[in-house]
């Protein structure tokens, strides 16, 4: 579907109109520079096809999903850049303006365009607004999170916002576009929430395996850290919290806390949490049913996203 999604993206940019050529140029540059390793923009196509057997009507939603994540990731990069962010030819100021347009006005223009049936335009617009509110809440929880006192429940609450909200937005939107009754829309929303948590965990693992250690450098409280704190012996949580704080600026501290995070008992607890969310995602899909060809694709996507990638040390 890559060619069809690219054509839909160009059509979405055209919605900015002839009076805003500079805006179109900066948004196009942002989209060109922010490429994603995994093609999750196809998710609304698959959901729509589970309901109806057809993927093409959901192409505008694939672009909405892509725009949302492009905007969210760039906002995250801008927050971490300390004034040094660039995206191709865009400096920080231009990138910020492009991010604002890509995140809200343009997705709203897409769902209010002639490509979307008039009866659902208002509903889909409301989903975008709702998502940004929930995602911002999750991101604020993430930014304000402290290692001291962190639990799996507190971390998962943040994950449900910053990652669950955009996935539940797009799965609910696809179901609404397909004409699904409200109980099925809510089941799709639940699936999106669960899948979003799995995808955040998958990203957390890739961050460690890649050696980037962005979560440690940014002081992010992850599910893996919460598992390590819960597994820690009495009296040793203070050391883990201190190492987590020092890891922002110290390679030695990052190496030391990695030993704690990758301990066999911690990974066992972590793997159990992953299994619980994978099983929950499959239960929702069992309840939903639908066109088998596309439902099996979603099941495969869940399984690929819920792999345990980390291996224990020590």
C-alpha positions as CSV (number, residue, x, y, z in Angstrom):
1,X,0.0,0.0,0.0
2,X,3.0,2.3,0.1
3,X,2.3,3.9,-3.3
4,X,-1.3,4.5,-2.5
5,X,-0.4,6.0,0.9
6,X,2.1,8.3,-0.7
7,X,-0.5,9.5,-3.2
8,X,-2.9,10.1,-0.3
9,X,-0.2,12.1,1.5
10,X,0.2,14.4,-1.4
11,X,-3.5,14.9,-1.6
12,X,-3.5,15.8,2.1
13,X,-0.8,18.4,1.6
14,X,-2.9,19.9,-1.3
15,X,-5.6,20.6,1.3
16,X,-3.4,23.3,2.7
17,X,-4.4,25.4,-0.3
18,X,-2.6,27.7,-2.8
19,X,-2.4,30.5,-0.3
20,X,0.1,28.7,2.0
21,X,3.0,27.5,-0.2
22,X,5.5,28.0,2.6
23,X,3.5,26.0,5.0
24,X,3.1,23.2,2.5
25,X,6.9,23.2,1.9
26,X,7.9,22.9,5.6
27,X,5.3,20.2,6.3
28,X,6.5,18.2,3.2
29,X,10.1,18.6,4.4
30,X,9.2,17.4,7.9
31,X,7.4,14.3,6.5
32,X,10.3,13.6,4.1
33,X,12.8,13.7,7.0
34,X,10.8,11.8,9.5
35,X,10.7,8.3,8.2
36,X,9.6,5.4,10.3
37,X,11.3,2.0,10.5
38,X,7.9,0.1,10.7
39,X,4.9,0.9,8.5
40,X,2.3,1.2,11.2
41,X,0.4,3.7,9.0
42,X,-1.3,0.5,7.5
43,X,-3.0,-0.2,10.8
44,X,-6.3,1.7,10.0
45,X,-6.4,-0.1,6.6
46,X,-6.2,-3.5,8.3
47,X,-8.9,-2.6,10.9
48,X,-11.2,-1.2,8.2
49,X,-10.7,-4.4,6.2
50,X,-11.4,-6.6,9.2
51,X,-14.8,-4.9,9.3
52,X,-15.6,-4.6,5.6
53,X,-13.0,-6.6,3.6
54,X,-11.8,-3.4,1.9
55,X,-8.7,-1.4,2.7
56,X,-8.9,1.6,0.3
57,X,-11.6,3.7,2.0
58,X,-9.3,4.0,5.0
59,X,-6.3,5.5,3.1
60,X,-7.0,9.0,4.5
61,X,-6.7,7.6,8.0
62,X,-3.3,6.1,7.2
63,X,-2.1,9.6,6.5
64,X,-3.8,10.9,9.7
65,X,-1.9,8.3,11.6
66,X,1.4,9.2,9.9
67,X,0.9,12.9,10.5
68,X,0.1,12.4,14.1
69,X,3.2,10.3,14.8
70,X,5.4,12.6,12.8
71,X,4.2,15.5,14.8
72,X,4.5,13.7,18.2
73,X,8.0,12.4,17.5
74,X,9.2,15.8,16.3
75,X,7.8,17.5,19.4
76,X,9.7,14.9,21.5
77,X,12.9,15.5,19.5
78,X,12.5,19.3,19.9
79,X,12.1,18.9,23.7
80,X,15.3,16.9,23.9
81,X,17.4,18.9,21.5
82,X,18.2,21.9,23.7
83,X,18.1,24.2,20.8
84,X,20.1,22.1,18.4
85,X,17.3,20.4,16.4
86,X,17.3,20.3,12.6
87,X,15.2,18.3,10.1
88,X,16.8,18.6,6.8
89,X,16.6,22.2,5.7
90,X,14.4,23.1,8.6
91,X,15.8,24.8,11.7
92,X,14.1,24.5,15.1
93,X,11.6,27.3,14.5
94,X,10.5,26.1,11.1
95,X,10.3,22.5,12.4
96,X,8.1,23.6,15.3
97,X,5.7,25.4,13.0
98,X,5.6,22.4,10.7
99,X,4.9,20.1,13.6
100,X,2.0,22.2,14.8
101,X,0.4,22.1,11.3
102,X,1.1,18.4,10.8
103,X,-0.3,17.4,14.2
104,X,-3.7,19.0,14.3
105,X,-4.9,21.4,11.5
106,X,-3.9,19.0,8.7
107,X,-5.3,15.8,10.2
108,X,-8.5,17.7,10.9
109,X,-8.6,18.9,7.3
110,X,-8.2,15.3,6.1
111,X,-11.1,13.9,8.0
112,X,-13.3,16.9,7.1
113,X,-12.5,16.5,3.4
114,X,-14.6,15.0,0.6
115,X,-12.6,11.8,1.0
116,X,-14.5,11.1,4.2
117,X,-18.3,10.5,4.2
118,X,-20.0,13.6,5.7
119,X,-21.9,11.7,8.5
120,X,-18.7,10.6,10.3
121,X,-16.5,13.7,9.8
122,X,-17.5,15.2,13.1
123,X,-16.9,12.0,15.0
124,X,-13.5,11.5,13.4
125,X,-12.5,15.1,14.2
126,X,-13.5,14.6,17.8
127,X,-11.3,11.5,18.0
128,X,-8.2,13.6,17.0
129,X,-8.9,16.2,19.6
130,X,-9.5,13.5,22.3
131,X,-6.3,11.7,21.4
132,X,-4.1,14.9,21.7
133,X,-5.6,15.5,25.2
134,X,-5.0,12.0,26.4
135,X,-1.5,11.8,24.8
136,X,-0.5,15.1,26.4
137,X,-1.6,13.8,29.7
138,X,0.4,10.6,29.3
139,X,3.5,12.6,28.1
140,X,3.2,14.9,31.2
141,X,3.0,11.9,33.4
142,X,6.2,10.6,31.7
143,X,8.0,14.0,32.0
144,X,7.0,14.3,35.7
145,X,7.7,10.7,36.6
146,X,10.3,9.9,39.2
147,X,12.1,6.6,39.8
148,X,11.4,6.8,43.5
149,X,8.0,5.3,44.1
150,X,7.5,4.2,40.4
151,X,5.4,1.1,39.9
152,X,4.3,-0.9,36.9
153,X,0.8,0.6,37.3
154,X,2.1,4.2,37.3
155,X,4.3,3.6,34.3
156,X,1.5,1.8,32.4
157,X,-0.8,4.8,33.1
158,X,1.7,7.0,31.2
159,X,2.1,4.4,28.4
160,X,-1.7,4.3,27.9
161,X,-1.7,8.0,27.3
162,X,1.4,8.7,25.2
163,X,1.2,5.5,23.1
164,X,-2.2,3.9,23.8
165,X,-4.1,7.1,22.9
166,X,-2.8,7.5,19.3
167,X,-3.3,3.8,18.5
168,X,-6.8,3.7,20.1
169,X,-7.6,6.8,18.2
170,X,-6.8,5.3,14.8
171,X,-8.4,1.9,15.4
172,X,-11.6,3.6,16.7
173,X,-11.6,5.9,13.7
174,X,-11.2,3.1,11.2
175,X,-14.1,1.2,12.9
176,X,-16.2,4.3,12.8
177,X,-15.4,4.9,9.1
178,X,-16.4,1.3,8.4
179,X,-19.8,1.9,10.0
180,X,-19.2,-0.5,13.0
181,X,-21.7,-0.3,15.8
182,X,-20.6,1.5,18.9
183,X,-19.8,-1.6,21.0
184,X,-17.4,-2.8,18.3
185,X,-15.9,0.7,18.1
186,X,-15.1,0.5,21.8
187,X,-13.6,-2.9,21.4
188,X,-11.4,-1.5,18.7
189,X,-10.5,1.3,21.0
190,X,-9.5,-1.2,23.7
191,X,-7.4,-3.1,21.2
192,X,-5.6,0.1,20.2
193,X,-4.8,0.9,23.8
194,X,-3.4,-2.6,24.4
195,X,-1.4,-2.5,21.2
196,X,-0.1,0.9,22.0
197,X,1.3,-0.4,25.3
198,X,2.9,-3.3,23.6
199,X,4.5,-1.0,21.0
200,X,5.9,1.2,23.7
201,X,7.5,-1.8,25.4
202,X,8.9,-2.9,22.0
203,X,10.4,0.6,21.5
204,X,11.8,0.6,25.0
205,X,13.6,-2.7,24.3
206,X,14.9,-1.4,20.9
207,X,16.3,1.7,22.6
208,X,18.5,-0.6,24.9
209,X,19.5,-3.0,22.1
210,X,20.5,-0.1,19.8
211,X,22.9,1.3,22.4
212,X,21.2,4.7,22.1
213,X,19.9,4.6,25.7
214,X,17.7,7.6,25.1
215,X,15.4,6.6,27.9
216,X,18.3,6.6,30.4
217,X,19.8,9.8,29.0
218,X,16.4,11.5,29.3
219,X,15.6,10.2,32.7
220,X,12.5,8.3,31.4
221,X,10.8,6.0,33.9
222,X,10.2,2.8,31.9
223,X,8.3,-0.3,32.6
224,X,11.6,-2.2,32.8
225,X,12.8,0.2,35.5
226,X,9.6,-0.2,37.4
227,X,10.1,-4.0,37.3
228,X,13.6,-3.6,38.5
229,X,12.5,-1.4,41.4
230,X,9.8,-3.9,42.4
231,X,12.2,-6.8,42.2
232,X,14.9,-5.0,44.2
233,X,15.8,-6.2,47.6
234,X,14.7,-4.0,50.6
235,X,17.0,-1.0,51.0
236,X,18.5,-1.2,47.5
237,X,15.8,0.8,45.7
238,X,17.6,4.0,46.7
239,X,20.7,2.9,44.9
240,X,18.7,2.1,41.7
241,X,17.0,5.5,41.9
242,X,20.3,7.3,42.3
243,X,21.8,5.4,39.4
244,X,18.8,6.3,37.3
245,X,19.3,10.0,38.1
246,X,23.0,9.8,37.4
247,X,22.5,8.0,34.1
248,X,21.4,11.2,32.4
249,X,25.1,12.4,32.3
250,X,27.2,9.4,33.3
251,X,28.2,6.5,31.0
252,X,29.3,4.6,34.1
253,X,26.0,5.0,35.7
254,X,24.2,3.8,32.6
255,X,26.4,0.7,32.5
256,X,25.7,0.0,36.2
257,X,21.9,0.4,36.0
258,X,21.9,-1.7,32.9
259,X,23.2,-4.6,35.0
260,X,20.2,-4.1,37.3
261,X,17.7,-3.8,34.5
262,X,18.9,-6.9,32.7
263,X,19.0,-9.1,35.8
264,X,17.3,-12.5,35.2
265,X,14.6,-11.9,37.8
266,X,13.8,-8.5,36.5
267,X,13.4,-9.7,32.9
268,X,11.2,-12.6,34.1
269,X,8.8,-10.0,35.7
270,X,9.1,-7.9,32.5
271,X,8.3,-10.9,30.3
272,X,5.3,-11.7,32.3
273,X,3.9,-8.2,31.8
274,X,4.5,-8.5,28.1
275,X,2.7,-11.8,27.9
276,X,-0.3,-10.4,29.8
277,X,-0.7,-7.6,27.3
278,X,-0.2,-9.9,24.3
279,X,-2.8,-12.3,25.6
280,X,-5.2,-9.4,26.3
281,X,-4.8,-8.2,22.7
282,X,-5.6,-11.6,21.3
283,X,-8.7,-11.9,23.6
284,X,-10.0,-8.7,22.2
285,X,-9.4,-9.9,18.6
286,X,-11.2,-13.1,19.4
287,X,-14.2,-11.2,20.6
288,X,-14.1,-8.9,17.6
289,X,-13.9,-11.5,14.8
290,X,-14.2,-10.3,11.3
291,X,-12.6,-11.0,7.9
292,X,-10.1,-13.8,8.7
293,X,-7.4,-12.7,6.2
294,X,-7.0,-9.3,7.8
295,X,-7.6,-10.5,11.3
296,X,-4.7,-13.0,11.0
297,X,-2.5,-10.0,9.9
298,X,-3.4,-8.2,13.1
299,X,-2.6,-11.3,15.2
300,X,0.8,-11.5,13.5
301,X,1.4,-7.8,14.2
302,X,0.6,-8.4,17.9
303,X,2.9,-11.3,18.1
304,X,5.8,-9.5,16.3
305,X,5.3,-6.5,18.6
306,X,5.3,-8.5,21.8
307,X,8.6,-10.4,21.4
308,X,10.9,-10.5,24.4
309,X,14.1,-9.1,22.8
310,X,16.3,-8.5,25.9
311,X,18.6,-11.1,27.3
312,X,19.7,-11.4,30.9
313,X,23.1,-10.5,32.2
314,X,24.7,-12.2,35.1
